Amino acid sequence: MVVNNIRGAIAAAALALLSLPALAETIDVKIQVRAVDAKFIGSGVGGLNVVIEDAQTGDLLASGEITGATGDTEALMKQGQTRGHAPATPDSASFTASMDIDRPVLARIRIAGPLAVAQSIRHLSVTQWVLPGRDQVDPGVVLQLPGLIVSPVEVTVTDGQLHAGVDVTMICGCPITEGGLWDSNDFSVNASLYREGEKVQTFPLEFTGQTNRFAGKTSAPEPGSYELWISAFESNADNTGAWHQRLEF
């Protein structure tokens, strides 16, 4: 009788343990975004917003902002990117999310940025399984973001000519120079004028010799409302960027 009671108590205790909710574990996941053909994207171009959610339920798991430096130029751009090679240095731009999970979760990581130039903001997302007890920090999750930043410097009409100038950089803010690591000869920049939805004029913007600066001019069009589009293309990596503005002549 005593034995039966003991067995019953053990069984009841086991059932009670099984009915308890699983204890969540805190894991850390480091998120980094690297520009295609360039370095990490961080504070120099306004950082990036990060949202991490459960891809199956939509529940928010973490959010924050990627900040920090662009990283080690030698390691990122000059050394071989072999398997297992981790070019990120401790100060490389990143956001480390802490999440409490009690089971494997398919996380959707959403990125928006760079935030400093509104017309250059891109959106990127990826899904990644995160597991209880398994940090993903060294290495973390590295996303690749293509693109160029095109920032206006001058749009004026003088002496019957339209002058346009922009600064073009990699999306991480890395500089474009003649003969440099990001060589101006690899970039094509053009301006186009549209009126009532139709292209009426196109002219090139040439590298000026000043870091990042491209400029050009054309004859001013007849009076009216126009839209000016300036586009940039990097032939070395198929990176693109654009900027636009409405004009009245």
Residue frames relative to the residue before (quaternion, step in Angstrom):
aa qw qx qy qz dx dy dz
M 1.0000 0.0000 0.0000 0.0000 0.00 0.00 0.00
V 0.6550 0.5014 -0.3007 0.4787 3.56 0.98 -0.90
V 0.6365 0.5370 -0.3230 0.4496 3.57 1.03 -0.85
N 0.6498 0.5232 -0.3111 0.4552 3.56 0.99 -0.90
N 0.6418 0.5291 -0.3171 0.4555 3.55 1.04 -0.84
I 0.6474 0.5176 -0.3164 0.4613 3.56 1.03 -0.86
R 0.6508 0.5155 -0.3095 0.4636 3.55 1.00 -0.92
G 0.6481 0.5197 -0.3157 0.4584 3.56 1.01 -0.80
A 0.6505 0.5193 -0.3139 0.4568 3.55 1.00 -0.81
I 0.6465 0.5185 -0.3161 0.4619 3.59 1.03 -0.85
A 0.6540 0.5126 -0.3108 0.4614 3.55 1.00 -0.89
A 0.6541 0.5128 -0.3144 0.4587 3.57 0.96 -0.83
A 0.6445 0.5186 -0.3197 0.4620 3.57 1.02 -0.83
A 0.6438 0.5240 -0.3202 0.4565 3.56 1.02 -0.84
L 0.6523 0.5073 -0.3155 0.4665 3.57 0.96 -0.83
A 0.6348 0.5364 -0.3258 0.4507 3.55 1.03 -0.80
L 0.6530 0.5107 -0.3149 0.4622 3.58 1.00 -0.84
L 0.6516 0.5239 -0.3091 0.4532 3.55 1.02 -0.84
S 0.6870 0.4951 -0.2817 0.4511 3.56 1.08 -0.68
L 0.5390 0.6219 -0.4114 0.3917 3.61 1.24 -0.25
P 0.5153 -0.6328 0.4641 0.3444 3.60 -1.02 0.67
A 0.5378 -0.6171 0.4591 0.3452 3.59 -1.09 0.70
L 0.4401 -0.6972 0.5007 0.2637 3.55 -1.00 0.84
A 0.4130 -0.7116 0.5135 0.2435 3.57 -0.83 1.00
E 0.2254 -0.7466 0.6108 0.1367 3.53 -1.22 0.63
T 0.3793 -0.7134 0.5417 0.2320 3.56 -1.05 0.78
I 0.0216 -0.7850 0.6191 -0.0081 3.56 -0.82 1.04
D 0.3009 -0.7339 0.5820 0.1792 3.54 -1.24 0.54
V 0.0383 -0.7740 0.6320 0.0066 3.57 -1.02 0.88
K 0.2221 -0.7801 0.5739 0.1128 3.58 -0.68 1.12
I 0.1603 -0.7845 0.5966 0.0537 3.56 -0.86 1.06
Q 0.0367 0.7726 -0.6331 0.0309 3.56 -0.97 0.93
V 0.1703 -0.7620 0.6156 0.1067 3.56 -1.19 0.59
R 0.1221 -0.7994 0.5873 0.0331 3.52 -0.76 1.11
A 0.4520 -0.6745 0.5176 0.2699 3.55 -1.00 0.88
V 0.5143 -0.6212 0.4902 0.3305 3.57 -1.04 0.77
D 0.8370 0.0782 -0.1205 0.5280 3.58 -0.84 1.06
A 0.7405 0.3382 -0.2307 0.5330 3.60 1.14 0.47
K 0.7151 -0.4828 0.3451 0.3693 3.56 -1.25 -0.49
F 0.7235 -0.4135 0.3053 0.4609 3.57 -1.27 -0.24
I 0.3832 -0.7159 0.5435 0.2130 3.55 -1.13 0.73
G 0.1471 0.8220 -0.5315 0.1421 3.58 -0.70 1.06
S 0.8710 -0.1400 0.0900 0.4623 3.52 -1.17 -0.71
G 0.5973 0.6161 -0.3627 0.3635 3.60 1.04 -0.69
V 0.7623 0.2631 -0.1624 0.5687 3.59 1.19 -0.49
G 0.7215 -0.4786 0.2362 0.4411 3.57 1.14 0.64
G 0.4989 -0.6718 0.4268 0.3431 3.60 1.25 -0.01
L 0.3281 -0.7177 0.5742 0.2181 3.55 -1.35 -0.10
N 0.4107 -0.6748 0.5517 0.2675 3.56 -1.17 0.61
V 0.1326 -0.7800 0.6094 0.0513 3.55 -1.09 0.80
V 0.0006 -0.7587 0.6514 -0.0077 3.56 -0.98 0.91
I 0.0706 -0.7825 0.6184 0.0190 3.58 -0.86 1.00
E 0.0475 0.8110 -0.5772 0.0833 3.55 -0.70 1.09
D 0.5696 -0.5490 0.4772 0.3825 3.54 -1.31 0.35
A 0.3915 -0.7598 0.4698 0.2209 3.58 -0.50 1.19
Q 0.6958 0.4822 -0.2734 0.4568 3.59 1.15 -0.52
T 0.7840 0.2894 -0.1565 0.5264 3.59 1.09 -0.65
G 0.4346 -0.6969 0.4619 0.3348 3.59 1.17 -0.51
D 0.4402 0.7037 -0.4570 0.3197 3.61 1.26 -0.04
L 0.4546 -0.6788 0.5092 0.2705 3.57 -1.03 0.86
L 0.2054 -0.7869 0.5738 0.0971 3.56 -0.85 1.00
A 0.7730 -0.1791 0.1497 0.5899 3.61 0.99 -0.79
S 0.0062 -0.7748 0.6315 0.0313 3.54 -1.29 0.34
G 0.1911 0.7786 -0.5816 0.1376 3.54 -1.20 0.50
E 0.4754 -0.6638 0.5041 0.2813 3.54 -1.26 -0.40
I 0.3808 -0.6938 0.5654 0.2324 3.54 -1.03 0.84
T 0.0841 0.7763 -0.6176 0.0938 3.57 -0.77 1.10
G 0.4824 0.6647 -0.4873 0.2967 3.54 -1.26 0.29
A 0.6855 -0.5055 0.3648 0.3762 3.52 -1.38 -0.08
T 0.6230 -0.5736 0.3960 0.3550 3.55 -1.32 0.33
G 0.5738 -0.6338 0.3623 0.3711 3.59 1.22 -0.21
D 0.7000 -0.4784 0.3655 0.3841 3.50 -1.43 -0.01
T 0.3858 -0.7513 0.4881 0.2203 3.59 -0.42 1.22
E 0.6476 0.5314 -0.3251 0.4389 3.59 0.89 -0.89
A 0.7096 0.4628 -0.2641 0.4610 3.58 0.83 -1.01
L 0.7213 0.4663 -0.2480 0.4481 3.57 0.99 -0.85
M 0.8318 0.2887 -0.0907 0.4654 3.55 0.85 -0.98
K 0.7729 0.3618 -0.1889 0.4859 3.60 1.15 -0.38
Q 0.6840 0.4471 -0.2903 0.4981 3.59 1.12 -0.56
G 0.6035 -0.5822 0.4105 0.3583 3.55 -1.16 0.58
Q 0.3224 -0.7479 0.5524 0.1778 3.57 -0.93 0.93
T 0.0553 0.8356 -0.5393 0.0891 3.57 0.49 1.24
R 0.6799 -0.4732 0.3606 0.4286 3.56 -1.29 0.33
G 0.8041 0.2475 -0.2100 0.4980 3.54 -0.92 0.98
H 0.5245 0.6214 -0.4137 0.4094 3.57 1.29 -0.11
A 0.0896 -0.8020 0.5904 0.0165 3.59 -0.68 1.09
P 0.1604 -0.8515 0.4930 0.0784 3.61 -0.01 1.26
A 0.5167 0.6546 -0.4239 0.3533 3.62 1.21 -0.11
T 0.2263 -0.7439 0.6157 0.1281 3.55 -1.01 0.92
P 0.7051 -0.4947 0.2853 0.4203 3.61 -1.15 0.44
D 0.7203 0.4290 -0.2619 0.4780 3.61 1.07 -0.63
S 0.4108 0.7115 -0.4818 0.3048 3.63 1.23 0.04
A 0.6004 -0.6104 0.3831 0.3466 3.57 -0.95 0.91
S 0.1943 0.7787 -0.5705 0.1744 3.56 -0.86 0.98
F 0.1578 -0.7158 0.6598 0.1656 3.51 -1.44 0.08
T 0.1625 -0.7859 0.5911 0.0813 3.57 -0.82 1.02
A 0.1904 -0.7972 0.5694 0.0640 3.54 -0.59 1.22
S 0.1889 -0.7451 0.6288 0.1174 3.56 -1.08 0.82
M 0.0096 -0.8195 0.5701 -0.0575 3.57 -0.71 1.12
D 0.2917 -0.7355 0.5874 0.1703 3.55 -1.06 0.81
I 0.1221 0.7949 -0.5811 0.1248 3.58 -0.51 1.19
D 0.2382 -0.7768 0.5671 0.1346 3.57 -1.15 0.63
R 0.7556 0.1932 -0.1255 0.6132 3.58 1.34 0.13
P 0.6357 -0.4912 0.3871 0.4525 3.62 -1.17 0.21
V 0.0862 -0.7935 0.6023 0.0074 3.57 -0.94 0.93
L 0.3219 -0.7038 0.5976 0.2095 3.54 -0.99 0.89
A 0.1286 -0.8302 0.5417 0.0282 3.56 -0.25 1.31
R 0.2273 -0.7289 0.6268 0.1556 3.55 -1.09 0.79
I 0.1554 -0.7869 0.5950 0.0509 3.56 -0.65 1.18
R 0.0616 -0.8116 0.5810 -0.0065 3.59 -0.59 1.17
I 0.1407 -0.7961 0.5882 0.0213 3.54 -0.90 1.04
A 0.0100 0.7694 -0.6387 -0.0075 3.59 -1.11 0.72
G 0.5001 0.6352 -0.4788 0.3423 3.57 -0.83 0.98
P 0.5389 -0.0003 -0.8042 -0.2505 1.55 -2.49 -0.17
L 0.5050 -0.7335 0.3942 0.2268 3.54 -0.99 0.91
A 0.5621 0.6499 -0.3869 0.3346 3.62 1.18 -0.33
V 0.7748 0.2204 -0.1217 0.5799 3.62 1.12 -0.59
A 0.4140 -0.7702 0.4236 0.2367 3.56 -0.26 1.31
Q 0.7148 0.4601 -0.2731 0.4503 3.61 0.88 -0.89
S 0.6738 0.4737 -0.3023 0.4797 3.60 1.27 -0.10
I 0.4324 0.7056 -0.4689 0.3087 3.61 1.23 0.06
R 0.0998 -0.7773 0.6205 0.0281 3.57 -0.92 1.00
H 0.2663 -0.7437 0.5920 0.1597 3.53 -1.30 0.39
L 0.0159 0.7931 -0.6041 0.0759 3.52 -0.98 0.94
S 0.0278 0.7990 -0.6007 0.0100 3.58 -1.03 0.70
V 0.0279 -0.7695 0.6381 -0.0009 3.52 -1.25 0.58
T 0.2932 -0.7304 0.5798 0.2105 3.57 -1.17 0.51
Q 0.0021 -0.7912 0.6080 -0.0667 3.53 -1.06 0.89
W 0.4006 -0.6922 0.5391 0.2641 3.58 -0.92 0.85
V 0.0925 -0.7498 0.6519 0.0653 3.55 -1.02 0.87
L 0.2088 -0.8194 0.5324 0.0387 3.53 -0.91 1.03
P 0.5504 -0.6020 0.4535 0.3592 3.61 -1.02 0.73
G 0.8301 0.2255 -0.1707 0.4806 3.56 -0.97 0.86
R 0.6950 0.4422 -0.2688 0.4992 3.60 1.28 0.02
D 0.1993 -0.7705 0.5976 0.0978 3.59 -0.32 1.25
Q 0.1455 -0.7490 0.6378 0.1054 3.56 -1.22 0.59
V 0.2383 0.8024 -0.4916 0.2404 3.51 0.37 1.32
D 0.8197 0.0714 0.0105 0.5683 3.58 0.88 -0.90
P 0.3937 -0.4250 -0.7246 0.3731 1.55 0.10 2.52
G 0.4501 -0.6625 0.5238 0.2900 3.52 -1.29 0.30
V 0.6411 -0.4564 0.4108 0.4604 3.54 -1.24 -0.58
V 0.0787 -0.8110 0.5798 0.0001 3.58 -0.57 1.18
L 0.1547 -0.7837 0.5989 0.0574 3.56 -0.70 1.13
Q 0.3108 -0.7362 0.5730 0.1819 3.57 -1.18 0.61
L 0.0644 -0.8093 0.5838 0.0002 3.58 -0.74 1.07
P 0.2580 -0.7777 0.5512 0.1574 3.62 -0.63 1.06
G 0.5032 0.6953 -0.4542 0.2386 3.54 -1.28 0.17
L 0.2686 -0.7154 0.6221 0.1706 3.50 -1.44 0.24
I 0.3492 -0.6904 0.5861 0.2406 3.55 -1.24 0.49
V 0.0743 -0.7754 0.6269 0.0139 3.57 -0.84 1.06
S 0.0181 -0.8205 0.5688 -0.0541 3.58 -0.50 1.23
P 0.4299 -0.7231 0.4706 0.2660 3.63 -0.75 0.96
V 0.1642 -0.7704 0.6099 0.0867 3.54 -1.14 0.75
E 0.8037 -0.0592 0.0918 0.5849 3.57 0.94 -0.95
V 0.1267 0.7218 -0.6778 0.0591 3.53 -1.06 0.88
T 0.2156 0.7854 -0.5403 0.2114 3.59 -0.18 1.30
V 0.2401 -0.7193 0.6252 0.1845 3.53 -1.34 0.32
T 0.1443 0.7741 -0.6007 0.1381 3.56 -0.65 1.16
D 0.8529 0.0531 -0.0722 0.5144 3.55 -1.06 0.87
G 0.7161 -0.4848 0.2537 0.4333 3.54 0.96 0.93
Q 0.6721 0.4603 -0.3050 0.4933 3.58 1.23 0.27
L 0.3512 -0.6974 0.5883 0.2103 3.54 -1.19 0.73
H 0.1258 -0.7842 0.6067 0.0327 3.56 -0.73 1.15
A 0.0051 0.7953 -0.6058 0.0248 3.59 -0.90 0.92
G 0.0445 0.7913 -0.6076 0.0522 3.54 -0.97 0.90
V 0.0146 -0.7954 0.6057 -0.0188 3.57 -1.01 0.83
D 0.3277 -0.6600 0.6213 0.2664 3.50 -1.38 0.25
V 0.1077 -0.7791 0.6167 0.0325 3.55 -0.94 0.96
T 0.0455 0.7837 -0.6181 0.0409 3.58 -0.88 0.95
M 0.6061 -0.4650 0.4615 0.4510 3.50 -1.33 0.06
I 0.6245 -0.5833 0.3484 0.3852 3.60 -1.11 0.48
C 0.6132 0.5068 -0.3505 0.4942 3.58 1.29 -0.12
G 0.5663 -0.5960 0.3822 0.4220 3.59 1.30 -0.14
C 0.4126 0.7207 -0.4673 0.3033 3.61 1.26 0.02
P 0.4791 -0.7437 0.4003 0.2390 3.59 -0.83 1.02
I 0.3019 -0.7133 0.6077 0.1753 3.51 -1.30 0.59
T 0.0717 0.7909 -0.5992 0.1017 3.55 -0.73 1.12
E 0.5891 -0.5624 0.4334 0.3859 3.56 -1.27 0.30
G 0.8429 0.0976 -0.1031 0.5189 3.58 -0.67 1.12
G 0.5156 0.6674 -0.4057 0.3522 3.59 1.27 0.07
L 0.7588 -0.3366 0.2731 0.4862 3.54 -1.31 -0.20
W 0.7227 0.1761 -0.1370 0.6541 3.57 1.16 -0.72
D 0.1851 -0.8549 0.4822 0.0486 3.50 0.13 1.43
S 0.5103 -0.6718 0.4514 0.2908 3.57 -0.83 1.02
N 0.5987 0.5819 -0.3610 0.4154 3.60 1.13 -0.53
D 0.6411 0.5211 -0.3215 0.4627 3.59 1.24 -0.33
F 0.6865 0.4801 -0.2643 0.4778 3.58 1.29 -0.11
S 0.1315 -0.7586 0.6354 0.0593 3.51 -1.13 0.86
V 0.0369 -0.7995 0.5988 -0.0277 3.57 -0.77 1.09
N 0.0207 0.8105 -0.5819 0.0633 3.58 -0.80 1.04
A 0.2371 -0.7463 0.6056 0.1419 3.55 -1.24 0.60
S 0.0565 -0.7911 0.6090 0.0115 3.55 -1.06 0.82
L 0.2387 -0.7530 0.5996 0.1281 3.54 -1.06 0.88
Y 0.1080 -0.7819 0.6129 0.0368 3.55 -0.97 0.95
R 0.0462 -0.7680 0.6380 0.0300 3.54 -1.15 0.74
E 0.8344 -0.0619 -0.0313 0.5467 3.53 -0.70 1.19
G 0.7525 -0.4331 0.2034 0.4526 3.53 0.95 0.98
E 0.6829 0.4562 -0.2885 0.4923 3.60 1.23 -0.10
K 0.4509 -0.6738 0.5167 0.2753 3.56 -1.01 0.86
V 0.1139 -0.8214 0.5582 0.0292 3.57 -0.76 1.06
Q 0.8143 0.0505 0.0040 0.5782 3.58 1.15 -0.41
T 0.0103 -0.7762 0.6304 -0.0004 3.59 -1.12 0.75
F 0.0855 0.7901 -0.6043 0.0575 3.57 -1.00 0.80
P 0.4909 -0.6850 0.4561 0.2861 3.60 -1.08 0.68
L 0.2445 -0.7027 0.6423 0.1841 3.52 -1.32 0.46
E 0.2132 -0.8102 0.5398 0.0816 3.56 -0.59 1.19
F 0.5715 -0.5704 0.4562 0.3739 3.55 -1.22 0.51
T 0.3567 -0.7866 0.4760 0.1656 3.57 -0.79 1.05
G 0.5580 -0.5638 0.4170 0.4437 3.59 1.21 -0.41
Q 0.6250 0.4799 -0.3277 0.5212 3.56 1.27 -0.36
T 0.6076 -0.5917 0.3834 0.3657 3.58 -0.91 0.92
N 0.8614 0.1073 -0.1395 0.4765 3.57 -0.90 1.11
R 0.6483 0.6004 -0.3081 0.3525 3.62 1.14 -0.55
F 0.0067 -0.7604 0.6490 -0.0235 3.54 -0.96 1.03
A 0.0372 0.8162 -0.5725 0.0691 3.59 -0.89 0.87
G 0.0608 0.7876 -0.6113 0.0474 3.52 -1.26 0.52
K 0.1679 -0.7817 0.5904 0.1106 3.56 -1.27 0.15
T 0.0447 -0.7670 0.6397 0.0229 3.52 -1.33 0.43
S 0.6395 -0.5073 0.3857 0.4300 3.57 -1.23 0.21
A 0.5076 -0.6574 0.4625 0.3104 3.56 -0.97 0.85
P 0.4408 -0.7031 0.4826 0.2801 3.61 -0.92 0.81
E 0.6698 -0.4657 0.3741 0.4411 3.54 -1.30 0.09
P 0.6697 -0.5235 0.3276 0.4125 3.62 -1.14 0.55
G 0.4249 0.6830 -0.5221 0.2836 3.53 -1.13 0.75
S 0.5733 -0.5625 0.4675 0.3693 3.57 -1.37 -0.15
Y 0.0221 -0.8062 0.5892 -0.0494 3.56 -0.86 1.03
E 0.2339 -0.7063 0.6367 0.2026 3.50 -1.40 0.14
L 0.2028 -0.7820 0.5838 0.0812 3.55 -0.80 1.10
W 0.0694 -0.7727 0.6308 0.0139 3.55 -0.84 1.06
I 0.0676 -0.7629 0.6419 0.0380 3.57 -0.98 0.91
S 0.0597 -0.8172 0.5728 -0.0207 3.56 -0.66 1.14
A 0.1508 -0.7786 0.6060 0.0616 3.54 -1.17 0.72
F 0.0705 -0.7961 0.6009 -0.0092 3.55 -1.06 0.83
E 0.1894 -0.7580 0.6143 0.1106 3.57 -0.98 0.91
S 0.3417 -0.7787 0.4911 0.1888 3.58 -0.44 1.19
N 0.6072 0.6021 -0.3489 0.3835 3.58 1.12 -0.62
A 0.8285 0.1173 -0.0285 0.5469 3.60 1.09 -0.66
D 0.4638 -0.6970 0.4322 0.3350 3.61 1.27 0.20
N 0.3224 0.7187 -0.5414 0.2940 3.59 1.01 0.76
T 0.0838 -0.8003 0.5932 0.0237 3.58 -1.05 0.78
G 0.0297 0.7747 -0.6316 -0.0026 3.53 -1.32 0.40
A 0.0439 -0.8041 0.5927 0.0149 3.59 -1.18 0.44
W 0.0751 -0.7515 0.6542 0.0396 3.52 -1.36 0.46
H 0.0206 -0.8164 0.5771 0.0097 3.60 -1.04 0.66
Q 0.0465 -0.7782 0.6263 -0.0055 3.53 -1.32 0.54
R 0.3949 -0.6889 0.5539 0.2504 3.56 -1.13 0.68
L 0.1079 -0.8100 0.5763 0.0113 3.55 -0.95 0.95
E 0.1907 -0.7396 0.6327 0.1280 3.52 -1.28 0.56
F 0.1081 -0.7907 0.6010 0.0438 3.55 -0.79 1.04
